[in-house]
Amino acid sequence: MRADVHRFSLSDPGDVSGLRAAIEAGRIDPATIVAVIGKTPGNGLVNDYTRGYLTLSLALLIGETTGETPDAVRARVPFVFSGGTEGVLSPHYAVFTAVPSDEQPNGGKALGVGVAFTAPFEPADIGRQSQIDMTAAAVREAMEKAGIDDPADVHFVQIKGPAFTLAEIAEGAAAGKPAATDNPGKLMGFGRAASAFGVAKALGEVGAEQAVEANLFRDMSVFSSVASASAGVEVKCNEVIVIGMSDKWSGPLAIAHSPLADALDVDGMQAVAGALGFPSGSQIPADEAGRIRAGFVKCEAARDGLIRGRPHTMLNDGDIDQQRHIRAAVGAIAASVLNDTALFVSGGAEHQGPDGGGMIALICERA
């Protein structure tokens, strides 16, 4: 198998013209699409419907060109969209394909991709041990599908889990199934955190005794360095995408990752670039930046209210959600280092990388 990644700009939340043109030109066989990850120009919160709009638009297009129903497309292809392209970030989506290839692996490793889905969740399941354990099982399944045997070869695990409205949470409570919180936004955070625990458990980054519900938001030393979790009302289960390096795949693409110690961790970003053969320096040169196929960053406003000893105000702002603040700030730094604005920069990094920091992963053509 050979994995490829195609990035398309997004002029509005329903713009699938880039993928349509690639399909019509024969550059992409829609039947080989295995996952889509992107950024939409919404607010990234519970009431962000740009994610669902793009999901529907892409499912309709892929179904139209393969003969599948949109529901059948969504049953096999995870669509993971994060709202919020504040500042310099550019709305876009990256399409992952897995194409049968006559090219034989040469003993080295190439980019591999695998996907899996949990069973649907109810509000009462979010942030609970069941979500942690079911996510861990799905990560292992996706890892097997990706042909990755060693957890050390997993460099990025993207998860999209459900968010629920206040009405749905209240309905569950009335049925005797109370959620971890009755605040829809906070419940999204519980879901992201539990998903990260599931990744860490599956990959052995932490012991099973640490990846427990009681540690969510209590022991911030428990985290995954490769997990990226988002939540949205457009899904009802955890959709899991595992990306790494495998000797069972061929092709020119590679991936690397690094934890980010804090919002200003330029060294962590440059370490990933260096691992993929980019020249050292404050910014990747424009002619080299063309090798980048996709970039992913998780970030979080530090809970202690400090960045390198100085106070920040992101957690106290009553007008702008802290996730929008941190996406704009870290997005600008990452775009500057990578010389690329079409980056998946997502807030809400609970237990995804070091507390107050996050993680970065980069897919590129080999030098």
C-alpha positions as CSV (number, residue, x, y, z in Angstrom):
1,M,0.0,0.0,0.0
2,R,1.0,3.6,-0.6
3,A,-0.3,6.5,1.5
4,D,-0.7,10.0,0.1
5,V,-2.0,13.3,1.5
6,H,-3.7,16.0,-0.6
7,R,-4.4,19.4,0.9
8,F,-7.1,21.7,-0.4
9,S,-8.0,25.3,0.5
10,L,-11.5,26.0,1.9
11,S,-13.2,29.2,0.7
12,D,-16.3,28.5,2.7
13,P,-17.5,25.6,4.9
14,G,-19.1,23.8,2.0
15,D,-16.3,24.3,-0.6
16,V,-15.4,20.9,-1.9
17,S,-14.3,22.2,-5.3
18,G,-10.6,21.3,-4.8
19,L,-11.4,17.6,-4.1
20,R,-13.9,17.5,-6.9
21,A,-11.4,18.8,-9.4
22,A,-8.8,16.3,-8.2
23,I,-11.3,13.4,-8.6
24,E,-12.4,14.6,-12.1
25,A,-8.8,15.0,-13.2
26,G,-8.0,11.4,-12.1
27,R,-5.5,12.5,-9.4
28,I,-7.6,11.0,-6.6
29,D,-9.7,7.8,-6.8
30,P,-12.5,8.6,-4.2
31,A,-12.7,4.9,-3.3
32,T,-9.2,5.1,-1.9
33,I,-10.0,8.0,0.5
34,V,-9.6,6.7,4.1
35,A,-9.7,9.9,6.2
36,V,-10.1,13.7,6.0
37,I,-8.7,16.1,8.6
38,G,-9.2,19.9,8.4
39,K,-9.8,23.3,9.8
40,T,-13.1,25.2,9.3
41,P,-13.8,28.9,9.8
42,G,-16.1,28.4,12.8
43,N,-15.7,29.1,16.5
44,G,-14.6,25.6,17.4
45,L,-17.2,25.4,20.3
46,V,-20.4,23.5,20.8
47,N,-22.4,25.7,18.4
48,D,-19.9,25.4,15.5
49,Y,-21.9,23.9,12.6
50,T,-19.2,24.6,10.0
51,R,-17.7,21.2,10.9
52,G,-20.9,19.3,10.1
53,Y,-21.5,21.3,7.0
54,L,-18.1,20.3,5.5
55,T,-18.6,16.7,6.7
56,L,-21.9,16.5,4.8
57,S,-20.6,18.2,1.7
58,L,-17.6,15.9,1.5
59,A,-19.7,12.7,2.2
60,L,-22.1,13.8,-0.6
61,L,-19.3,14.3,-3.0
62,I,-17.5,11.1,-2.2
63,G,-20.8,9.2,-2.4
64,E,-21.7,10.8,-5.7
65,T,-18.4,9.7,-7.2
66,T,-18.3,6.2,-5.7
67,G,-21.9,5.2,-5.8
68,E,-22.1,5.0,-2.0
69,T,-24.7,6.6,0.2
70,P,-23.4,9.5,2.4
71,D,-24.1,7.3,5.4
72,A,-21.9,4.5,4.0
73,V,-19.1,7.0,3.3
74,R,-19.3,8.2,6.9
75,A,-19.2,4.7,8.2
76,R,-15.8,4.1,6.6
77,V,-14.2,7.5,6.4
78,P,-13.5,9.6,9.6
79,F,-14.1,13.3,8.9
80,V,-12.2,15.2,11.6
81,F,-12.7,18.9,11.5
82,S,-11.7,21.5,14.0
83,G,-13.3,24.9,14.0
84,G,-11.4,28.1,14.4
85,T,-8.9,29.6,11.9
86,E,-8.1,32.7,14.0
87,G,-5.3,35.0,13.0
88,V,-3.1,33.8,10.1
89,L,-4.5,30.3,10.0
90,S,-6.0,29.2,6.7
91,P,-9.1,27.1,6.4
92,H,-8.3,23.8,4.6
93,Y,-8.7,20.1,4.6
94,A,-6.2,17.2,4.1
95,V,-7.4,14.1,2.3
96,F,-5.6,10.8,3.1
97,T,-5.6,8.0,0.6
98,A,-4.4,4.4,0.7
99,V,-3.7,3.2,-2.7
100,P,-2.7,-0.4,-3.7
101,S,0.8,-0.3,-5.1
102,D,3.1,-2.6,-7.0
103,E,6.0,-0.8,-5.4
104,Q,7.5,-3.2,-2.8
105,P,8.7,-1.8,0.5
106,N,12.5,-1.7,0.4
107,G,13.0,-2.6,4.0
108,G,12.6,1.0,5.1
109,K,9.5,2.6,6.5
110,A,6.9,4.9,4.9
111,L,3.8,6.7,6.0
112,G,1.0,4.4,7.0
113,V,-2.6,5.2,8.0
114,G,-5.3,3.2,9.7
115,V,-8.8,4.1,11.0
116,A,-11.3,2.7,13.4
117,F,-14.6,3.7,15.1
118,T,-15.9,3.1,18.6
119,A,-19.6,2.3,19.3
120,P,-21.8,5.4,19.7
121,F,-21.6,7.3,23.0
122,E,-24.3,8.8,25.2
123,P,-23.7,12.0,27.2
124,A,-23.2,9.8,30.3
125,D,-20.3,8.0,28.7
126,I,-18.2,11.1,28.0
127,G,-15.2,11.4,30.3
128,R,-15.8,8.0,31.8
129,Q,-13.7,4.8,31.9
130,S,-15.8,3.3,29.2
131,Q,-14.8,6.1,26.8
132,I,-11.1,5.6,27.8
133,D,-11.2,1.9,27.3
134,M,-13.2,1.9,24.1
135,T,-10.9,4.5,22.6
136,A,-7.8,2.4,23.5
137,A,-9.3,-0.6,21.7
138,A,-10.1,1.5,18.6
139,V,-6.5,2.9,18.6
140,R,-5.1,-0.7,18.7
141,E,-7.5,-1.7,15.8
142,A,-6.4,1.4,13.7
143,M,-2.8,0.7,14.5
144,E,-3.2,-2.9,13.2
145,K,-4.9,-1.6,10.0
146,A,-2.0,0.8,9.5
147,G,0.5,-2.1,9.7
148,I,2.3,-0.5,12.6
149,D,3.7,-3.1,15.1
150,D,5.8,-0.9,17.3
151,P,4.0,1.9,19.3
152,A,7.1,4.0,18.9
153,D,6.3,4.2,15.2
154,V,3.0,5.9,15.9
155,H,3.5,9.7,15.5
156,F,0.0,11.1,15.4
157,V,-3.4,9.8,16.6
158,Q,-6.3,12.1,15.6
159,I,-9.6,11.5,17.4
160,K,-13.0,13.1,16.8
161,G,-15.5,12.5,19.6
162,P,-19.1,13.7,20.2
163,A,-20.3,16.9,21.8
164,F,-23.8,17.2,23.2
165,T,-26.2,20.0,23.6
166,L,-27.7,21.1,26.9
167,A,-31.0,19.5,25.9
168,E,-29.3,16.2,25.2
169,I,-27.5,16.3,28.5
170,A,-30.7,17.1,30.3
171,E,-32.5,14.3,28.6
172,G,-29.9,11.8,29.7
173,A,-30.0,13.1,33.3
174,A,-33.8,12.7,33.3
175,A,-33.4,9.1,32.2
176,G,-31.1,8.4,35.1
177,K,-27.9,8.7,33.1
178,P,-26.2,11.9,34.3
179,A,-23.2,13.3,32.4
180,A,-19.9,14.2,34.1
181,T,-21.0,17.8,33.9
182,D,-24.1,19.6,32.7
183,N,-22.0,22.2,30.9
184,P,-21.8,21.3,27.2
185,G,-18.5,23.1,26.7
186,K,-16.9,21.4,29.7
187,L,-18.2,18.0,28.6
188,M,-16.3,18.5,25.4
189,G,-13.2,18.9,27.5
190,F,-13.9,15.7,29.4
191,G,-14.3,13.9,26.1
192,R,-11.0,15.1,24.7
193,A,-9.2,14.2,28.0
194,A,-10.7,10.7,28.1
195,S,-9.8,10.2,24.4
196,A,-6.2,11.2,25.1
197,F,-6.1,8.7,28.0
198,G,-7.3,6.0,25.6
199,V,-4.4,6.8,23.2
200,A,-1.8,6.8,26.0
201,K,-3.1,3.5,27.3
202,A,-3.2,1.8,23.9
203,L,0.4,2.9,23.1
204,G,1.8,2.1,26.5
205,E,2.7,5.8,27.1
206,V,1.2,5.3,30.6
207,G,0.3,2.3,32.6
208,A,-3.3,1.0,32.7
209,E,-3.4,2.0,36.4
210,Q,-2.8,5.6,35.4
211,A,-5.2,5.8,32.5
212,V,-8.3,5.9,34.7
213,E,-11.2,8.2,35.0
214,A,-10.2,9.4,38.4
215,N,-7.0,11.0,37.0
216,L,-8.8,13.1,34.4
217,F,-7.9,16.8,35.1
218,R,-6.4,15.7,38.4
219,D,-3.0,14.3,37.4
220,M,-1.8,16.4,34.5
221,S,1.5,14.4,34.4
222,V,-0.6,11.7,32.6
223,F,-0.7,12.5,28.9
224,S,-0.1,11.3,25.4
225,S,2.6,12.9,23.3
226,V,0.9,11.9,20.0
227,A,-2.8,12.4,20.8
228,S,-4.9,15.1,19.2
229,A,-8.6,15.0,20.3
230,S,-11.5,17.2,19.2
231,A,-15.2,17.0,19.8
232,G,-18.3,18.1,17.9
233,V,-22.0,17.6,17.6
234,E,-21.6,16.2,14.1
235,V,-20.4,12.8,15.4
236,K,-21.7,10.3,18.0
237,C,-18.7,8.0,18.4
238,N,-15.0,8.4,18.6
239,E,-13.5,8.3,15.1
240,V,-9.8,7.3,15.3
241,I,-7.1,7.9,12.8
242,V,-3.6,6.5,13.5
243,I,-0.7,7.8,11.4
244,G,2.9,6.6,11.6
245,M,5.7,4.8,9.9
246,S,5.4,1.2,8.7
247,D,7.6,-1.2,6.7
248,K,4.5,-2.5,5.1
249,W,3.9,0.7,3.2
250,S,5.7,2.4,0.4
251,G,5.9,6.0,-0.9
252,P,7.8,9.2,-0.4
253,L,6.0,10.5,2.7
254,A,7.3,10.6,6.3
255,I,5.9,11.8,9.6
256,A,7.6,13.0,12.9
257,H,6.3,14.5,16.1
258,S,7.4,16.3,19.2
259,P,5.7,17.4,22.5
260,L,5.5,21.2,23.0
261,A,6.5,22.4,26.5
262,D,4.5,25.5,26.3
263,A,2.9,28.0,23.9
264,L,6.3,29.5,23.0
265,D,8.1,26.2,22.3
266,V,9.8,27.1,19.0
267,D,12.5,24.5,19.8
268,G,9.9,21.7,19.7
269,M,8.6,22.9,16.4
270,Q,12.1,23.1,14.9
271,A,13.0,19.7,16.3
272,V,10.2,18.1,14.2
273,A,11.3,20.0,11.1
274,G,14.9,18.9,11.7
275,A,13.9,15.3,12.1
276,L,12.3,15.5,8.6
277,G,15.4,16.9,7.0
278,F,14.5,20.6,6.9
279,P,17.5,23.0,7.2
280,S,18.0,24.5,10.6
281,G,17.0,28.2,11.1
282,S,14.3,30.3,12.4
283,Q,12.0,29.6,9.4
284,I,11.8,26.9,6.8
285,P,12.7,28.4,3.4
286,A,9.8,28.8,1.0
287,D,11.3,26.4,-1.5
288,E,11.6,23.7,1.2
289,A,8.2,24.4,2.7
290,G,6.6,23.0,-0.4
291,R,7.5,19.5,0.9
292,I,5.0,19.9,3.7
293,R,1.8,17.9,3.1
294,A,0.1,18.5,6.5
295,G,0.9,19.9,9.9
296,F,-0.9,19.3,13.2
297,V,-0.6,21.3,16.5
298,K,-2.5,20.9,19.8
299,C,-2.2,23.8,22.2
300,E,-3.6,24.9,25.5
301,A,-3.8,28.1,27.6
302,A,-1.7,27.3,30.7
303,R,-3.9,26.5,33.7
304,D,-1.8,28.3,36.2
305,G,-2.2,31.6,34.2
306,L,1.5,31.9,33.5
307,I,3.7,31.6,30.4
308,R,7.4,31.4,31.3
309,G,6.7,33.2,34.6
310,R,4.6,36.0,33.2
311,P,0.8,36.2,33.5
312,H,-1.6,35.7,30.6
313,T,-5.2,36.7,30.5
314,M,-6.7,34.0,28.2
315,L,-8.5,32.2,31.0
316,N,-10.1,35.4,32.3
317,D,-11.5,36.8,29.1
318,G,-15.2,36.9,29.1
319,D,-15.5,38.0,25.5
320,I,-13.2,35.5,23.7
321,D,-12.9,31.8,24.6
322,Q,-9.5,30.8,25.6
323,Q,-9.3,28.3,22.8
324,R,-9.6,31.0,20.2
325,H,-6.9,33.0,21.9
326,I,-4.4,30.1,22.1
327,R,-5.1,29.0,18.5
328,A,-4.3,32.4,17.2
329,A,-1.2,32.8,19.2
330,V,0.3,29.3,18.7
331,G,-1.0,29.2,15.1
332,A,1.0,32.4,14.3
333,I,4.2,30.9,15.8
334,A,3.8,27.6,14.0
335,A,3.0,29.2,10.7
336,S,6.1,31.4,11.1
337,V,8.4,28.5,11.8
338,L,7.0,26.2,9.1
339,N,6.3,29.0,6.5
340,D,2.9,27.5,6.1
341,T,-0.5,28.8,7.2
342,A,-2.7,25.8,6.2
343,L,-2.1,24.1,9.6
344,F,-4.4,22.1,11.8
345,V,-4.0,24.1,15.0
346,S,-6.4,23.0,17.7
347,G,-7.1,24.2,21.2
348,G,-8.3,22.0,24.0
349,A,-5.1,20.0,24.6
350,E,-6.2,18.4,27.9
351,H,-3.7,15.5,28.5
352,Q,-2.4,15.9,25.0
353,G,1.2,16.8,25.5
354,P,2.6,18.5,28.6
355,D,0.2,20.6,30.6
356,G,0.2,24.1,29.2
357,G,1.9,23.0,26.1
358,G,0.7,20.4,23.6
359,M,2.2,18.5,20.6
360,I,3.1,18.9,17.0
361,A,3.3,16.4,14.1
362,L,4.4,17.1,10.6
363,I,3.9,15.0,7.4
364,C,6.2,15.8,4.5
365,E,7.9,14.5,1.4
366,R,11.3,13.1,2.1
367,A,14.2,15.4,1.2
